[in-house]
Amino acid sequence: MDFSSLGFGYIKAPYRYVCKYKDGQWGEGYLTEDDTIVLSESACVLQYAQTCFEGLKAYRTANDDIVCFRPDLNAARLVSSCKRMVMPPFPEDKFLEAVKTVVMANKDMVPPYGTGGSLYVRPFMIGTDPILPVKPSGEFEFRIFVSPVGPYFKNGIKPLTLRIADYDRAAPHGTGNIKAGLNYAMSLYPTVEAHEEGYDENVYLDPGSRTYIEETGGANILFITKDRKIVTSKSDSILPSITKRSILQVAQERLGLTVEERKINVSEISSFVECGLCGTAAVICPVGKIVDQSHQPVFSADMDKAGEVTMKLYNALLDIQLGRAEAPEGWIFTVGK
Ligand SMILES: *Cc1c(COP(=O)(O)O)cnc(C)c1O
């Protein structure tokens, strides 16, 4: 395995974990080398998208342990996604065991410390029953596959340019707060359009009033004020990012920064001095520019490098994740050696 040339695509690892739900209960989970799933053409997931997923990383720390960052929160978030999708929650302790099992089975694919790479872990669940009328499946498959990925910032940390989308990501009281595939299906069209127009990503507004900043298609957003306060969106229709929750805690407890979680009006973002996107993949990715629906800049910052506070937050969380700084209790889950 050449870890230095890894990008961000799917690479087939030797093993995946599978567990099936039938007759009202989860069976024994097992590892398999089979990367295919055979389904009825009328399976609920294929016709009505009854599926949800999680995303986390396993990586090597400075002491060469293989660890995951707060996977208990992924387990809990999957439960809330399952409930909303009328799927049987996968038990949280079983989830952690499964992550451990599948990562250790593929441990030769975990990139070494220092390469910046990691083993991306993708748990997901699908409704497998053949159905025709719209109704929930009765049988399900939970699966975790892994894929080695390279460092997110391979060519240096480069600020992104975002556009405020004319499309909505989630309906009020809809599914914006769960990790369901359907939230991504509908984002494909606006994403392709944004790329065609030369932007990296869309920023979505609150679907009710289209006045407040929500998040992008796959990451939460935060801003920094002139006096170094962190301002981040509060809304029922954004996905509760584990990375963001961790960054906010570290910012307050370790860096002594003030955090405001509140509605952010589009009209105020020009007054902010830094902006970043938070998610598992990048930790925090700086944003250099945001334009509105008529391509007019509404936020501008350095396009060559990340801002000072953004960089501080990035380094503080990365040091905790990689074992270079002491982690708050329970944040680092040891998978093995
Ligand atoms: C997964 C995801 C995030 C990031 O969540 P993390 O737990 O930090 O990886 C943010 N927004 C959306 C829409 C997501 O799907």
The ligand as an SDF file (V2000), in Angstrom:
LIG
                    3D

 15 15  0  0  0  0  0  0  0  0999 V2000
  -21.7290   14.5820    8.3250 C   0  0  0  0  0  0  0  0  0  0  0  0
  -22.1710   15.9840    8.1760 C   0  0  0  0  0  0  0  0  0  0  0  0
  -21.5560   17.0520    8.8510 C   0  0  0  0  0  0  0  0  0  0  0  0
  -20.3030   16.8770    9.6760 C   0  0  0  0  0  0  0  0  0  0  0  0
  -20.4880   16.1040   10.8090 O   0  0  0  0  0  0  0  0  0  0  0  0
  -19.2220   15.4860   11.5740 P   0  0  0  0  0  0  0  0  0  0  0  0
  -19.8420   14.6650   12.6300 O   0  0  0  0  0  0  0  0  0  0  0  0
  -18.4420   16.6100   12.1250 O   0  0  0  0  0  0  0  0  0  0  0  0
  -18.4490   14.7020   10.5650 O   0  0  0  0  0  0  0  0  0  0  0  0
  -22.0870   18.3270    8.7050 C   0  0  0  0  0  0  0  0  0  0  0  0
  -23.1520   18.5560    7.9180 N   0  0  0  0  0  0  0  0  0  0  0  0
  -23.7650   17.5670    7.2350 C   0  0  0  0  0  0  0  0  0  0  0  0
  -24.9260   17.8990    6.3830 C   0  0  0  0  0  0  0  0  0  0  0  0
  -23.2940   16.2560    7.3400 C   0  0  0  0  0  0  0  0  0  0  0  0
  -23.9030   15.2830    6.6580 O   0  0  0  0  0  0  0  0  0  0  0  0
  1  2  1  0
  2  3  1  0
  2 14  2  0
  3  4  1  0
  3 10  2  0
  4  5  1  0
  5  6  1  0
  6  7  2  0
  6  8  1  0
  6  9  1  0
 10 11  1  0
 11 12  2  0
 12 13  1  0
 12 14  1  0
 14 15  1  0
M  END
$$$$
